[in-house]
Amino acid sequence: MKSIFQILLTLIFNKWLLACMLFCLLYLSAYTQTNKKNITKFNGSVSIADNFYSANGIEARQPGNMLIGIVRANLTLFKQIQLPFELYYTTQQTTFQQPFNQFGVSPKINSWLTLHGGYFSTRFSDLSFGDLRMLGGGVELSPGNFRFKAIYGRTRKAIEPNKVSYSPEVYEQNAYGMSIGYGDESKNFFNINMFHAIDDSNSIKTDTMMVAPNENLVTTLGFGMQLGNAASVKGEVGVSAYTHDTKAEQVDNVKIPEYVFTPNISSAADAAAKLSFNIKPSRYWSIRLLSRWIGPGYKTLGYALMPKDLMEFSLAPTVRLLSNKLSIRVKAGVRYNNLHEQRISSTNRFTGLFSANYQINKLFGISMNFNKNQIESSHKNDTLRISNIFNSVSVSPRWSFNGLGGSNNVILSYSYQDVADKNIYTSEISNNNTNSVYALHSLAFPTSWSLSTSVLYNNTKLANLSSQIFRISEGISRQFFNKLLNISANMGINFIKTTNKSNQFVFGLNASYSLKKYGNIRFNISNNNYKGPGDVIKDYNELYGSILYNIYF
């Protein structure tokens, strides 16, 4: 059941679009009384695409035909009020996804006031709210160094359980939040954030107990300080209260207003924190230190996915030498879990990166990269113990020159990857290494013709299997009618060898024509033809294509 507070919020924000329009009209009325010159500007873009697909020899991987329409527009009134909105439409229909239409308006008045109505997105902080698209309303104020945000709406739509695929139910989820802060976020500042979300237990009509409805309250404090001219520190600390089942028995000895949070026997609380320290005394070198701690019970419904139960540290120095011709970047970090020792075993991770780029002169350059990732667990059972090491190294020289009637670019690349499993029971099937060599030559002529040729060889070895892929491809492009028409084509063939031999032929054609102020039209078609080794892997052919019209106004 919804509380009185939630019902009042729903009634208020259901009228938010009307309130936004009324506010804009009142503002315009006051503005026009003192300004005789009225200026209206309308701009945006419209995209309409028709995609088609067919397959022979295999089951279709996507719908045979799908129409997609996207409208993005912005109305500016009197150089003061901005009314942006978006509209999406698709004819795709699947079991779990229906055609949808989304509309949102976010009028912006001057540079310090923004209103939201309909579908909209905004962000509070890394530990509170950030990547959800909400249907509802909101307001953002930023006069000077003062900041204020308030939002309310639906963050998730209810979906009934599917008895055929055994997909669980999804409850409708409603949320509200508030953020207040002061200061220059590039120097000294603070932000206080609060986010609350709750599942509507009555939004599912089917009698099911596969998934319990949840409730979440998160409060965080973000801050930043400038330490002289060469250093700065930024951080955030947060506390999360999470109820795993809102239908569970309530706790009587904890008195919290119902509209804030309703604790019960399934509720738990935990904390999280992050801190970064940056040192940049000159443009030639800098150091960044990062740390993050997220408790195993810390959870925010303001993000679709956030890792938990971790502690990590990283160090990332950067240096530039030889008059900025040589840049070197290094990063090393460690992460471990089981912070409250509630797991049977702990897992430790190490990540290392070394990257160097040296532009010797205008013609020659070279890049080098090395990555190391290691993960280990302390499980006492040898079968379940994890100890994996992943190493990769690559070297890529490049060369630019004029010749053969045009401008040339040549890139060579060699990479090596090695995966080592130290577990005595799983190493025989997990260990593998890959050698890869790649070469690319592109030639651009003054007549707007261009050619590109690439060759790839890849060799992967596992314990009981090895695979080799050799690919050669060629591309050609040309511009016509004073660059209004662009046509390009590419084709390539892959020779694949594992236990058997097979080959794959790929062809693509692309064209675009500019209608100038009336937009542009794009067309592309590609074919994937695979020849298998026999009855186990059969031959198949796939055809992809699309027609797109796009206009900016």
C-alpha positions as CSV (number, residue, x, y, z in Angstrom):
1,M,0.0,0.0,0.0
2,K,1.2,3.5,-0.8
3,S,1.6,6.0,2.0
4,I,-0.3,9.3,2.2
5,F,3.0,11.0,1.4
6,Q,3.5,8.9,-1.8
7,I,-0.1,9.5,-2.9
8,L,0.3,13.3,-2.5
9,L,3.6,13.2,-4.4
10,T,1.9,11.2,-7.2
11,L,-0.9,13.8,-7.4
12,I,1.5,16.6,-7.5
13,F,3.9,15.3,-10.1
14,N,1.1,13.9,-12.4
15,K,0.3,17.6,-12.9
16,W,3.9,18.5,-13.4
17,L,3.7,19.0,-17.2
18,L,0.8,21.5,-16.7
19,A,2.7,23.3,-14.0
20,C,5.8,23.6,-16.3
21,M,3.7,25.1,-19.1
22,L,2.0,27.5,-16.7
23,F,5.3,28.6,-15.2
24,C,6.7,29.2,-18.7
25,L,3.6,31.3,-19.7
26,L,3.8,33.4,-16.6
27,Y,7.5,34.0,-17.2
28,L,6.9,34.9,-20.8
29,S,4.1,37.3,-19.8
30,A,6.4,39.1,-17.4
31,Y,9.3,39.1,-19.9
32,T,7.3,40.5,-22.8
33,Q,6.1,43.4,-20.7
34,T,9.7,44.7,-20.5
35,N,11.0,43.4,-23.8
36,K,9.5,44.3,-27.1
37,K,11.7,42.1,-29.2
38,N,10.5,38.5,-29.1
39,I,12.7,35.8,-30.4
40,T,11.6,32.1,-30.9
41,K,14.0,29.4,-32.1
42,F,13.1,25.8,-32.8
43,N,15.8,23.2,-33.6
44,G,16.4,19.5,-33.4
45,S,16.6,16.4,-35.5
46,V,14.4,13.6,-36.9
47,S,15.7,10.1,-37.7
48,I,13.7,7.4,-39.5
49,A,15.3,4.0,-40.2
50,D,13.9,0.9,-41.8
51,N,16.1,-2.2,-41.1
52,F,15.7,-5.5,-42.9
53,Y,17.2,-8.9,-42.4
54,S,17.0,-12.4,-43.8
55,A,18.8,-15.7,-43.1
56,N,19.1,-19.0,-44.9
57,G,20.5,-22.2,-43.3
58,I,20.3,-20.9,-39.7
59,E,17.6,-19.6,-37.4
60,A,17.1,-15.8,-37.8
61,R,19.1,-13.8,-35.2
62,Q,16.9,-10.7,-35.4
63,P,13.5,-9.5,-36.7
64,G,13.0,-9.5,-40.5
65,N,11.9,-5.9,-40.5
66,M,11.9,-3.1,-38.0
67,L,11.1,0.6,-38.2
68,I,12.7,3.0,-35.8
69,G,11.8,6.7,-35.3
70,I,13.6,9.2,-33.1
71,V,12.7,12.8,-32.6
72,R,14.9,15.2,-30.6
73,A,13.8,18.9,-30.5
74,N,14.4,22.0,-28.6
75,L,12.2,25.2,-28.5
76,T,13.9,28.4,-27.3
77,L,11.7,31.3,-26.3
78,F,13.1,34.8,-26.0
79,K,16.6,33.5,-25.6
80,Q,15.7,32.5,-22.1
81,I,13.5,29.4,-21.9
82,Q,14.6,26.1,-23.5
83,L,12.0,23.3,-24.0
84,P,13.9,20.2,-25.1
85,F,12.0,16.9,-25.6
86,E,12.5,13.5,-27.1
87,L,10.3,10.9,-28.7
88,Y,11.2,7.3,-29.5
89,Y,9.2,4.7,-31.5
90,T,9.9,1.2,-32.8
91,T,7.8,-1.5,-34.3
92,Q,9.8,-4.3,-32.8
93,Q,7.7,-6.7,-30.8
94,T,9.0,-9.6,-28.7
95,T,7.7,-11.6,-25.7
96,F,9.2,-9.2,-23.2
97,Q,9.3,-5.9,-25.1
98,Q,6.4,-4.0,-26.7
99,P,6.4,-1.0,-28.9
100,F,7.0,2.1,-26.8
101,N,6.6,5.8,-27.0
102,Q,8.5,8.1,-24.6
103,F,8.0,11.8,-24.2
104,G,9.7,14.2,-21.9
105,V,10.1,17.9,-21.6
106,S,12.8,19.8,-19.7
107,P,12.3,23.5,-19.9
108,K,15.5,25.5,-19.1
109,I,15.1,29.0,-17.9
110,N,18.2,31.1,-18.1
111,S,21.3,29.1,-17.0
112,W,20.2,28.3,-13.4
113,L,16.7,26.7,-13.6
114,T,15.7,23.5,-15.3
115,L,12.3,21.7,-14.9
116,H,11.6,18.1,-15.9
117,G,8.3,16.5,-16.9
118,G,7.6,13.1,-18.5
119,Y,10.6,10.9,-19.2
120,F,13.9,12.5,-18.1
121,S,17.4,11.6,-16.8
122,T,19.6,13.4,-14.2
123,R,22.3,12.4,-11.8
124,F,23.1,13.0,-8.1
125,S,26.4,11.2,-7.3
126,D,28.4,7.9,-7.7
127,L,27.0,6.4,-4.6
128,S,23.3,7.5,-4.7
129,F,21.5,8.0,-8.0
130,G,22.7,8.3,-11.5
131,D,21.8,6.0,-14.5
132,L,18.0,5.5,-14.3
133,R,15.5,7.1,-16.7
134,M,12.4,8.3,-14.7
135,L,8.8,9.0,-15.7
136,G,7.7,11.9,-13.5
137,G,8.9,15.4,-12.7
138,G,11.8,17.3,-11.2
139,V,13.5,20.6,-10.7
140,E,17.1,21.7,-10.8
141,L,18.4,25.0,-9.5
142,S,22.0,26.3,-9.8
143,P,22.1,30.1,-9.2
144,G,25.8,30.9,-8.6
145,N,27.5,28.3,-6.4
146,F,24.2,27.0,-4.9
147,R,22.8,23.7,-6.3
148,F,19.5,22.1,-5.6
149,K,17.7,19.1,-7.3
150,A,14.4,17.4,-6.5
151,I,12.9,14.5,-8.4
152,Y,9.9,12.1,-8.1
153,G,8.5,9.5,-10.5
154,R,8.4,5.9,-11.6
155,T,11.7,4.3,-12.3
156,R,10.4,0.8,-13.3
157,K,7.3,-0.5,-14.9
158,A,5.5,-3.6,-13.5
159,I,5.8,-6.8,-15.5
160,E,3.8,-9.9,-14.7
161,P,5.7,-13.3,-14.3
162,N,5.9,-15.4,-17.4
163,K,4.9,-19.0,-16.8
164,V,6.3,-20.3,-20.1
165,S,9.9,-18.9,-19.7
166,Y,9.8,-18.8,-15.9
167,S,10.7,-15.2,-15.9
168,P,10.0,-13.7,-12.5
169,E,7.7,-10.7,-11.9
170,V,9.0,-7.1,-11.8
171,Y,7.3,-4.7,-9.5
172,E,6.5,-1.1,-10.3
173,Q,9.0,1.0,-8.6
174,N,8.5,4.7,-7.5
175,A,11.3,6.9,-6.2
176,Y,12.0,10.4,-5.0
177,G,15.2,12.2,-4.2
178,M,16.9,15.4,-3.3
179,S,20.3,16.9,-3.6
180,I,21.6,20.2,-2.2
181,G,25.1,21.6,-2.5
182,Y,27.3,24.7,-2.5
183,G,30.6,25.6,-4.0
184,D,32.6,25.3,-7.2
185,E,32.7,21.5,-8.1
186,S,36.1,21.9,-9.7
187,K,37.6,23.3,-6.5
188,N,35.9,23.5,-3.1
189,F,32.3,22.2,-2.7
190,F,30.0,19.9,-0.8
191,N,26.8,18.0,-1.8
192,I,24.2,16.3,0.4
193,N,22.2,13.6,-1.5
194,M,19.1,11.6,-0.5
195,F,17.4,8.9,-2.6
196,H,14.4,6.7,-1.7
197,A,12.8,4.0,-3.8
198,I,10.1,1.4,-3.1
199,D,8.4,-1.4,-5.0
200,D,4.6,-1.3,-5.2
201,S,3.6,-4.7,-3.9
202,N,0.1,-4.3,-5.4
203,S,1.4,-3.7,-9.0
204,I,1.5,-7.4,-9.7
205,K,-1.8,-9.1,-10.1
206,T,-0.6,-12.7,-10.3
207,D,-0.3,-14.6,-7.0
208,T,3.4,-15.3,-6.9
209,M,6.2,-15.2,-4.4
210,M,9.2,-15.6,-6.8
211,V,10.5,-12.0,-6.0
212,A,9.9,-10.0,-2.9
213,P,9.2,-6.2,-3.1
214,N,12.1,-4.0,-1.9
215,E,12.6,-0.6,-0.3
216,N,15.8,1.5,-0.2
217,L,17.0,4.7,1.4
218,V,20.4,6.2,0.6
219,T,22.0,9.3,2.0
220,T,25.5,10.5,0.9
221,L,27.8,13.4,1.5
222,G,30.1,14.5,-1.4
223,F,32.9,17.0,-1.0
224,G,36.0,18.4,-2.7
225,M,38.9,20.6,-1.7
226,Q,41.6,22.4,-3.6
227,L,45.0,22.0,-1.9
228,G,47.1,24.8,-3.2
229,N,47.7,25.0,-7.0
230,A,48.9,21.5,-7.6
231,A,46.7,19.1,-5.6
232,S,43.0,18.4,-4.9
233,V,41.0,15.9,-3.1
234,K,37.4,14.6,-3.8
235,G,35.3,12.1,-2.0
236,E,31.9,10.8,-1.0
237,V,30.6,8.8,2.0
238,G,27.2,7.2,2.1
239,V,24.8,5.1,4.3
240,S,22.2,2.7,2.8
241,A,19.2,1.1,4.4
242,Y,17.7,-1.7,2.4
243,T,14.6,-3.8,3.0
244,H,14.6,-7.2,1.2
245,D,10.9,-7.8,1.7
246,T,8.4,-5.0,2.5
247,K,5.8,-7.6,3.4
248,A,7.9,-8.9,6.3
249,E,7.0,-8.2,10.0
250,Q,7.8,-4.6,11.0
251,V,10.1,-3.6,13.8
252,D,8.3,-1.7,16.5
253,N,11.2,-0.3,18.5
254,V,12.5,1.8,15.6
255,K,10.5,5.0,15.0
256,I,11.0,6.4,11.5
257,P,8.4,8.3,9.5
258,E,6.7,6.0,7.0
259,Y,7.4,8.2,4.0
260,V,11.1,8.1,4.8
261,F,11.7,4.4,5.5
262,T,9.8,1.5,7.0
263,P,12.2,-1.0,8.7
264,N,11.2,-4.6,9.3
265,I,13.0,-7.8,10.1
266,S,14.4,-8.1,6.6
267,S,16.0,-4.6,6.7
268,A,19.8,-4.0,6.9
269,A,22.1,-1.0,6.8
270,D,25.6,-0.6,5.5
271,A,28.0,2.1,4.4
272,A,30.3,3.1,1.4
273,A,33.0,5.6,0.7
274,K,35.3,6.7,-2.0
275,L,38.3,9.1,-2.1
276,S,40.5,10.4,-4.9
277,F,43.7,12.5,-4.5
278,N,45.2,14.3,-7.6
279,I,48.6,15.9,-7.9
280,K,49.5,17.8,-11.0
281,P,52.4,20.2,-10.4
282,S,53.0,20.7,-14.1
283,R,51.7,19.7,-17.5
284,Y,54.4,17.1,-17.9
285,W,53.5,14.8,-15.0
286,S,50.7,14.0,-12.6
287,I,49.7,11.3,-10.1
288,R,46.2,10.1,-9.2
289,L,45.4,8.0,-6.2
290,L,42.0,6.3,-5.9
291,S,40.3,4.3,-3.1
292,R,36.8,2.9,-2.7
293,W,35.1,0.9,0.0
294,I,31.6,-0.5,-0.4
295,G,30.1,-2.6,2.3
296,P,28.5,-6.0,1.5
297,G,25.1,-4.7,2.6
298,Y,25.3,-1.3,0.8
299,K,22.8,-1.1,-2.1
300,T,21.2,1.7,-4.0
301,L,18.3,1.3,-6.3
302,G,19.4,4.6,-8.0
303,Y,21.8,2.5,-10.2
304,A,20.9,-0.5,-12.3
305,L,24.1,-2.2,-11.2
306,M,26.6,-1.4,-8.5
307,P,29.3,-3.7,-7.2
308,K,29.4,-4.3,-3.4
309,D,31.6,-6.0,-0.8
310,L,34.9,-4.5,-2.0
311,M,37.9,-2.5,-1.0
312,E,40.2,-1.2,-3.7
313,F,43.2,1.1,-4.1
314,S,44.9,2.3,-7.3
315,L,47.8,4.5,-8.3
316,A,48.0,6.1,-11.7
317,P,51.0,8.3,-12.6
318,T,51.4,10.0,-16.0
319,V,54.5,11.6,-17.5
320,R,55.4,13.4,-20.8
321,L,59.0,13.6,-22.0
322,L,61.0,14.7,-25.0
323,S,58.9,17.8,-25.7
324,N,55.6,15.9,-25.4
325,K,56.7,13.4,-28.1
326,L,56.8,10.5,-25.5
327,S,53.9,9.9,-23.1
328,I,53.9,7.2,-20.5
329,R,50.9,6.1,-18.4
330,V,51.1,3.5,-15.6
331,K,48.3,2.2,-13.4
332,A,48.3,-0.4,-10.6
333,G,45.5,-1.4,-8.4
334,V,44.3,-4.0,-5.9
335,R,40.8,-5.1,-4.9
336,Y,39.6,-7.6,-2.3
337,N,36.2,-8.6,-0.9
338,N,34.8,-10.4,2.2
339,L,35.0,-7.2,4.2
340,H,32.8,-8.5,7.1
341,E,34.2,-12.1,6.8
342,Q,30.8,-13.5,5.9
343,R,32.0,-15.5,2.9
344,I,33.6,-18.9,3.0
345,S,36.6,-17.5,1.1
346,S,38.1,-14.1,0.1
347,T,39.0,-13.0,-3.4
348,N,41.9,-10.7,-4.3
349,R,42.6,-9.0,-7.6
350,F,45.5,-7.1,-9.0
351,T,45.4,-5.0,-12.1
352,G,48.4,-3.4,-13.8
353,L,48.8,-1.3,-16.9
354,F,51.7,0.2,-18.8
355,S,51.2,2.3,-21.9
356,A,53.7,4.3,-23.9
357,N,53.3,6.3,-27.1
358,Y,56.3,7.8,-28.9
359,Q,55.9,10.0,-31.9
360,I,59.4,10.0,-33.2
361,N,58.8,12.6,-36.0
362,K,55.9,13.5,-38.3
363,L,56.3,10.3,-40.3
364,F,57.1,7.6,-37.6
365,G,55.5,6.6,-34.4
366,I,55.1,3.6,-32.1
367,S,52.7,2.5,-29.3
368,M,53.3,-0.2,-26.7
369,N,50.9,-1.6,-24.1
370,F,51.2,-4.2,-21.3
371,N,48.3,-5.4,-19.1
372,K,48.4,-7.8,-16.2
373,N,45.3,-9.0,-14.3
374,Q,45.5,-11.5,-11.5
375,I,42.7,-13.0,-9.4
376,E,43.1,-15.4,-6.4
377,S,40.7,-16.9,-3.9
378,S,41.5,-18.3,-0.5
379,H,39.1,-21.2,-0.7
380,K,40.3,-24.3,1.2
381,N,38.8,-26.7,-1.3
382,D,41.3,-27.2,-4.2
383,T,38.5,-27.7,-6.7
384,L,36.9,-24.4,-6.0
385,R,40.0,-22.3,-5.4
386,I,40.7,-19.7,-8.1
387,S,44.1,-18.5,-9.2
388,N,44.1,-17.0,-12.7
389,I,46.6,-14.7,-14.4
390,F,45.9,-12.8,-17.6
391,N,48.8,-11.1,-19.4
392,S,48.7,-9.2,-22.7
393,V,51.3,-7.2,-24.6
394,S,51.1,-5.3,-27.9
395,V,53.4,-3.3,-30.1
396,S,52.1,-1.1,-32.9
397,P,54.5,0.9,-35.1
398,R,53.0,3.3,-37.7
399,W,54.3,5.1,-40.7
400,S,52.9,8.0,-42.9
401,F,54.3,9.0,-46.2
402,N,53.4,10.5,-49.6
403,G,53.7,8.2,-52.6
404,L,51.9,6.0,-55.1
405,G,50.0,9.1,-56.2
406,G,48.5,9.9,-52.8
407,S,48.8,10.0,-49.0
408,N,49.7,6.7,-47.3
409,N,49.3,5.3,-43.8
410,V,50.7,2.0,-42.7
411,I,50.0,0.4,-39.4
412,L,51.6,-2.9,-38.1
413,S,50.5,-4.5,-34.9
414,Y,51.5,-7.6,-32.9
415,S,49.8,-8.8,-29.8
416,Y,50.2,-11.7,-27.4
417,Q,47.7,-12.8,-24.8
418,D,48.2,-15.5,-22.2
419,V,45.8,-17.0,-19.7
420,A,47.3,-19.1,-16.9
421,D,45.1,-21.1,-14.5
422,K,47.0,-22.1,-11.4
423,N,44.3,-24.4,-10.2
424,I,45.6,-28.0,-10.5
425,Y,42.2,-29.4,-11.4
426,T,41.1,-26.8,-14.0
427,S,44.3,-25.7,-15.6
428,E,44.3,-28.3,-18.3
429,I,41.2,-26.9,-19.9
430,S,41.6,-23.2,-19.0
431,N,45.2,-22.4,-20.0
432,N,45.4,-20.7,-23.4
433,N,47.5,-18.2,-25.4
434,T,46.9,-16.2,-28.5
435,N,49.3,-14.6,-31.0
436,S,47.9,-12.0,-33.4
437,V,49.5,-10.1,-36.3
438,Y,47.6,-7.3,-38.1
439,A,48.7,-5.0,-41.0
440,L,46.8,-2.1,-42.6
441,H,47.6,0.1,-45.5
442,S,45.4,3.0,-46.6
443,L,45.9,5.2,-49.6
444,A,44.0,8.5,-50.2
445,F,44.2,10.1,-53.7
446,P,43.6,13.8,-54.4
447,T,40.7,12.8,-56.6
448,S,38.7,11.7,-53.5
449,W,39.3,8.0,-54.2
450,S,40.6,6.0,-51.3
451,L,41.8,2.4,-50.9
452,S,42.5,0.3,-47.8
453,T,43.9,-3.2,-47.5
454,S,44.2,-5.2,-44.3
455,V,45.5,-8.6,-43.3
456,L,45.0,-10.4,-40.0
457,Y,46.5,-13.7,-38.7
458,N,45.3,-15.1,-35.4
459,N,46.5,-18.3,-33.7
460,T,44.9,-19.5,-30.4
461,K,46.1,-22.5,-28.6
462,L,44.2,-24.3,-25.8
463,A,45.0,-27.5,-24.0
464,N,43.3,-29.9,-26.5
465,L,42.4,-27.5,-29.3
466,S,43.9,-24.9,-31.5
467,S,42.4,-22.5,-34.0
468,Q,43.8,-20.3,-36.8
469,I,42.1,-17.5,-38.6
470,F,43.6,-15.8,-41.6
471,R,41.6,-12.8,-43.0
472,I,42.3,-10.5,-45.9
473,S,40.0,-7.6,-46.8
474,E,39.9,-4.7,-49.2
475,G,37.9,-1.5,-49.1
476,I,37.3,1.3,-51.7
477,S,35.4,4.6,-51.4
478,R,34.7,7.6,-53.6
479,Q,33.0,11.0,-53.3
480,F,30.8,12.4,-56.1
481,F,28.9,15.7,-56.9
482,N,31.1,18.0,-54.8
483,K,31.2,15.5,-51.9
484,L,27.3,15.3,-51.7
485,L,27.4,11.5,-52.6
486,N,29.7,9.1,-50.7
487,I,29.9,5.5,-51.8
488,S,32.1,2.8,-50.2
489,A,32.4,-0.9,-50.6
490,N,34.3,-3.6,-48.7
491,M,34.8,-7.3,-49.0
492,G,36.8,-9.8,-47.1
493,I,37.4,-13.5,-46.7
494,N,38.2,-15.5,-43.6
495,F,40.0,-18.9,-43.7
496,I,39.2,-20.7,-40.4
497,K,40.9,-23.8,-39.2
498,T,40.1,-25.7,-36.0
499,T,39.4,-29.5,-36.1
500,N,38.0,-28.8,-39.5
501,K,38.4,-26.1,-42.1
502,S,35.8,-23.5,-43.1
503,N,35.7,-20.1,-44.8
504,Q,33.6,-17.0,-44.6
505,F,33.0,-14.3,-47.2
506,V,31.7,-10.9,-46.2
507,F,30.6,-8.1,-48.5
508,G,29.3,-4.6,-47.7
509,L,28.0,-1.6,-49.6
510,N,27.4,1.8,-48.1
511,A,26.0,5.0,-49.7
512,S,25.0,8.4,-48.3
513,Y,23.6,11.4,-50.1
514,S,23.4,14.9,-48.7
515,L,20.2,16.8,-49.4
516,K,21.8,19.9,-47.8
517,K,19.2,21.7,-45.7
518,Y,16.7,18.9,-46.4
519,G,18.8,16.3,-44.5
520,N,20.6,13.2,-45.8
521,I,19.8,9.7,-46.8
522,R,21.9,6.6,-46.0
523,F,21.8,3.1,-47.3
524,N,23.8,0.1,-46.4
525,I,23.6,-3.6,-47.2
526,S,25.9,-6.4,-46.1
527,N,26.1,-10.1,-46.8
528,N,27.7,-12.8,-44.6
529,N,28.2,-16.1,-46.3
530,Y,29.6,-19.0,-44.3
531,K,30.8,-22.4,-45.7
532,G,31.0,-25.0,-43.0
533,P,33.1,-28.2,-42.9
534,G,30.2,-30.6,-43.2
535,D,27.1,-31.9,-41.4
536,V,28.0,-30.7,-38.0
537,I,28.3,-27.0,-39.0
538,K,26.2,-26.3,-42.0
539,D,26.4,-23.6,-44.6
540,Y,24.4,-20.4,-44.0
541,N,23.9,-17.0,-45.5
542,E,22.7,-13.7,-43.9
543,L,21.7,-10.5,-45.4
544,Y,21.5,-7.2,-43.5
545,G,20.3,-3.8,-44.7
546,S,19.0,-0.5,-43.7
547,I,17.7,2.8,-45.1
548,L,18.0,5.9,-42.9
549,Y,16.7,9.4,-43.4
550,N,18.0,12.1,-41.0
551,I,17.4,15.8,-40.9
552,Y,18.6,18.6,-38.6
553,F,16.6,21.8,-38.3
